[in-house]
Each structure stands twice: as structure tokens, then as C-alpha cells.
Amino acid sequence: MSSSRTARRLVASVLASGALLAAAALPASAHDGHGRHQTPRSTVALGEIQYDSPGRDNGSNRSLNAEWVEVTNNGRRAVNLNGWTLSDSDGNRYRFKNLWLDGRSSVRVHTGLGRDTRTDVHQDSRDYIWGNRGDTATLRNDRGRTIDSESWGRGHHGGNRH
């Protein structure tokens, strides 16, 4: 075998090994040990979650809107949430429409009926979405990629996130 061919093979092996090491060093996702799963590259994440509406669950719109999930942009630049979704483990899904989330700001996704603003949007549901005894909130981007999720209740650590 010629020395140039051997050198090319050696260089190719070194480059392939370096690429594998670099890929292994970058985690696909991170867990914090409290039922939380977050993809590290996004500046958007789930914030506080009020899954158990305060007081008696009487089904009133006021009670429904006291159940909410906060979505927070921890970065400096605004993020377009158009097409992003927030879902629970039963398949209930809220799709964001035409909402730019400013840097270092949050929006609360309320369960009940209401008028949407920059800081509060509504799923317009007449039923409770988030399970008091256990559930998972999952935030996905417009390509369906999981950005963040939070679980609570049965089999999970943690409680109301405040």
C-alpha cells in the first residue's frame, strides 16, 4: 500500500473518530431529575404551571382560567411561536397562532375562554385540561420537535411549579 493512501486512511479515521466524540459530547436532551425534560438549544421553556385550579373545581370559566401553563422565552430575542403546540398526556393540544414572544418574557396559556393578549392566551376549553393527580405538559415547536416537558403526580417527582 502506498504511503499517501495510508496517510489518507489515517486522516479519515482520525476525522471520523473526532466526529463521533463530538457527537457523543452533545446531549440530545437533559433531565433535571424532577420530571422535567428540556432540549438544551432552545431559549423557550415551560415556566410555572398551575395545574390544580385554586378552590373547588366547579367548572366555571373563572375556575378553568385559574388553571394555566406558562411558556417563557429566556433568551434576548423574540421568538415566533406560530405553529408551536402545548399538549397534555391525554392528547389535548393548544396551537399558538401569530404570537411573538419577546425576549425575557412569558405568556400564560389558560384553559378556559377568554380574549388573547401578548401575556395571556386561552385554549377556549369548557373542560379542565391538566390532571390534578398527574399529567405531562409538552411544548413542541412548529416542526413537532419536543422543546420542553414537565410531568407531575403519579410516578413523578415535584408538584405545582411556582
Secondary structure as UniProt FT lines:
FT   HELIX           3..25
FT   STRAND          30..31
FT   STRAND          36..38
FT   TURN            40..41
FT   STRAND          44..50
FT   HELIX           61..65
FT   STRAND          68..73
FT   STRAND          79..80
FT   TURN            82..83
FT   STRAND          85..87
FT   TURN            89..90
FT   STRAND          93..95
FT   STRAND          100..101
FT   TURN            103..104
FT   STRAND          105..110
FT   STRAND          120..122
FT   STRAND          134..140
FT   TURN            142..143
FT   STRAND          146..153
FT   TURN            154..155
//
